[in-house]
């Protein structure tokens, strides 16, 4: 059975963020993830995890100016100093929250930046970040994201992500395999899951096309969850979906698919 983590940025929006830890636990989750923790002191978040017996499975590094469309700094020229500060901040939070996986977003380079320049900068920044993370007992994740939801994002396919992981070492960098993004960009989800399983550090789920809970779209979740088990995947599966209605009512999918 997959080990599910509730995504508190997208689920349980019926209550304020800090109350979502308790709500997730009451709904049957024993792990959580979210986009960014940086609006809250580490001690406050740690207390919520402790109070409700929750594991912090994953969160993202600071992404730059999120409100103005930035989605990571690693492939952006002229931002190396800011990127390194972001890495240090993320690792401080990871240590406080005992979180062993941190997602490094690649970013959306300006159209004037040559693809080769962005790729070289991304590789250099990620190599430095992976070294810092490894020393702190943290493994970085990189996630291919579809260009429909995030036009211009630097990392799009599982093969691109796998090439980066293999270049830097799977002990330091893992693939964040998001089935929603994979289905939109490439399809053939379970075969890609099988192919890249040795380097997958974390999975995330949402149905296609609307990014709602499993069972609301086109994907065959009963087969997908069986395949996860058959392949022996042991990591967390983050529920990074937007509930179509009330979050708790929508969790009927867990009973339907036996997870």
C-alpha positions in Angstrom: 0.0 0.0 0.0 1.4 3.4 -0.9 2.6 5.7 1.9 0.5 8.8 1.3 1.4 12.3 2.4 -1.2 15.1 2.4 -0.1 18.2 0.6 -1.1 21.0 3.0 -0.7 23.7 0.4 -3.4 22.2 -1.8 -5.6 20.1 0.5 -7.6 21.1 3.6 -7.9 24.8 2.5 -11.2 24.9 4.4 -9.0 25.8 7.5 -6.0 28.0 8.0 -2.6 26.5 7.1 -1.4 25.8 10.7 -4.7 24.0 11.4 -4.2 21.7 8.5 -1.8 19.5 10.3 -4.4 18.4 12.8 -7.0 18.0 10.0 -4.7 15.8 7.9 -4.0 13.6 10.9 -7.7 13.3 11.7 -8.3 12.3 8.0 -5.9 9.4 8.4 -2.6 10.8 7.1 0.6 10.2 9.0 2.8 12.3 6.7 2.6 15.8 5.1 4.2 17.8 2.4 3.7 21.4 1.2 5.1 23.9 -1.2 6.9 26.3 1.1 7.3 26.6 4.9 9.1 30.0 5.0 6.1 32.1 6.3 6.3 30.3 9.6 9.0 29.8 12.2 10.6 26.4 12.2 9.6 25.9 15.9 6.0 26.4 15.1 6.0 23.9 12.3 8.0 21.4 14.3 5.4 21.7 17.1 2.5 20.9 14.8 4.4 17.8 13.5 5.1 16.7 17.0 1.6 17.3 18.3 0.0 15.2 15.6 2.6 12.5 15.1 3.3 13.6 11.5 6.4 13.1 9.3 7.5 15.9 7.0 8.0 14.1 3.7 9.0 17.0 1.4 8.9 20.8 0.7 10.4 23.1 -1.9 13.4 25.5 -1.7 12.6 29.2 -1.9 11.6 29.8 -5.5 12.4 33.4 -6.0 9.6 35.8 -6.6 6.7 33.4 -6.7 4.0 36.1 -6.8 5.5 37.5 -10.0 5.9 34.1 -11.7 9.3 32.9 -10.7 9.4 29.1 -10.2 12.9 28.5 -9.0 16.3 30.0 -9.4 18.7 27.2 -10.4 18.7 28.0 -14.2 18.5 31.8 -14.0 21.6 33.8 -14.9 22.8 36.3 -12.4 21.0 34.7 -9.4 23.7 32.4 -8.1 24.1 34.3 -4.8 20.3 34.3 -4.2 20.2 30.6 -5.1 22.8 29.7 -2.6 21.0 31.7 0.1 17.9 29.8 -0.8 19.7 26.5 -0.4 21.0 27.4 3.0 17.6 28.5 4.2 15.9 25.3 2.9 18.5 23.2 4.7 17.9 25.0 7.9 14.2 24.2 7.7 14.9 20.6 6.7 17.1 20.1 9.7 14.5 21.6 12.1 11.6 19.6 10.5 13.7 16.4 10.2 12.8 16.4 6.5 15.1 14.2 4.4 14.0 15.4 0.9 13.9 18.9 -0.5 12.7 19.8 -4.0 14.9 22.2 -6.0 12.8 23.9 -8.7 14.8 24.6 -11.9 13.1 27.8 -12.8 11.8 29.5 -16.0 14.7 31.2 -17.8 13.9 34.3 -19.9 13.4 33.6 -23.6 16.6 35.5 -24.3 18.7 32.9 -22.4 20.2 30.2 -24.7 19.0 26.7 -23.7 22.7 25.6 -23.3 23.4 28.5 -21.0 20.4 27.6 -18.8 21.4 24.0 -18.7 25.0 24.6 -17.8 24.0 27.0 -15.0 21.3 24.6 -13.7 23.9 21.7 -13.6 26.5 23.8 -11.8 24.0 25.2 -9.2 22.4 21.8 -8.6 25.8 20.2 -8.1 26.7 22.8 -5.4 23.4 22.5 -3.8 23.6 18.7 -3.7 27.0 18.8 -2.0 25.6 21.1 0.7 22.5 19.0 1.1 24.4 15.7 1.3 26.6 17.2 4.1 23.4 18.0 6.0 21.9 14.5 5.5 19.3 15.7 3.0 18.7 14.4 -0.6 17.6 16.9 -3.2 14.7 16.1 -5.6 14.2 17.5 -9.1 10.8 17.4 -10.8 9.9 17.5 -14.5 6.9 19.8 -14.8 4.6 20.1 -17.8 4.7 23.2 -20.0 0.9 23.5 -20.1 0.7 24.5 -16.4 4.2 26.1 -16.2 5.2 27.4 -19.7 8.9 27.7 -20.2 9.9 25.6 -17.1 13.4 24.3 -17.7 12.9 20.6 -16.8 10.0 18.9 -18.6 10.6 15.1 -19.2 11.5 12.2 -17.0 14.4 11.4 -19.3 15.8 15.0 -18.8 15.5 14.6 -15.0 17.1 11.1 -15.1 20.1 12.4 -17.0 20.7 15.1 -14.4 20.3 12.6 -11.6 22.7 10.2 -13.2 25.2 12.9 -13.8 25.2 14.1 -10.2 24.7 10.8 -8.4 21.4 9.2 -7.3 22.7 9.2 -3.7 22.6 13.0 -3.7 19.8 13.8 -6.2 16.6 11.9 -6.8 13.8 12.1 -9.3 10.5 13.5 -8.1 8.0 11.6 -10.2 4.8 13.5 -10.5 2.3 11.3 -12.3 0.1 14.3 -13.2 2.9 16.1 -15.0 4.2 12.9 -16.6 0.7 12.1 -18.0 0.3 15.5 -19.6 3.8 15.7 -21.0 4.5 12.1 -22.1 1.9 9.6 -21.0 2.9 5.9 -20.6 3.0 6.6 -16.9 3.5 3.2 -15.4 6.1 2.1 -17.9 8.1 5.3 -17.1 7.6 4.6 -13.4 9.1 1.2 -13.9 12.0 2.5 -15.9 13.0 5.2 -13.5 12.1 3.5 -10.2 15.8 3.1 -9.1 16.2 6.9 -9.0 12.7 7.9 -7.9 12.9 9.5 -4.4 9.3 10.8 -4.2 6.1 10.5 -6.1 3.1 12.9 -6.4 -0.4 12.2 -7.7 -3.3 14.1 -9.2 -5.8 13.2 -11.9 -5.7 14.6 -15.4 -6.9 17.0 -16.8 -8.1 19.2 -13.9 -5.6 18.2 -11.2 -8.3 17.0 -8.9 -8.3 13.9 -6.7 -7.8 10.4 -8.1 -10.9 9.1 -9.8 -12.1 12.4 -11.2 -10.3 12.2 -14.5 -8.8 10.0 -17.2 -6.1 8.0 -15.3 -6.5 4.4 -14.2 -5.7 4.6 -10.5 -6.6 1.1 -9.5 -3.9 -0.2 -11.9 -1.4 2.5 -11.0 -1.6 1.9 -7.3 -1.3 -1.9 -7.9 1.8 -1.2 -10.0 3.4 0.9 -7.4 3.1 -2.0 -4.9 4.3 -4.6 -7.4 7.4 -2.5 -8.2 8.2 -2.3 -4.5 8.2 1.5 -4.3 8.9 2.4 -0.6 8.9 6.2 -0.7 6.1 8.7 0.0 3.3 9.5 -2.5 2.3 13.1 -2.1 -1.3 14.0 -2.7 -0.6 17.2 -4.6 -4.1 17.7 -6.0 -6.8 20.4 -5.8 -9.9 18.9 -4.2 -12.9 19.2 -6.5 -15.0 20.0 -3.5 -14.7 19.5 0.3 -11.3 17.9 1.0 -12.4 15.3 3.5 -15.5 14.3 1.5 -13.3 13.9 -1.6 -11.0 11.4 0.2 -13.5 8.6 -0.7 -11.0 7.8 -3.4 -8.8 6.2 -0.8 -11.4 3.6 0.0 -12.3 3.1 -3.7 -8.8 2.3 -4.7 -7.8 0.5 -1.5 -5.2 3.0 -0.3 
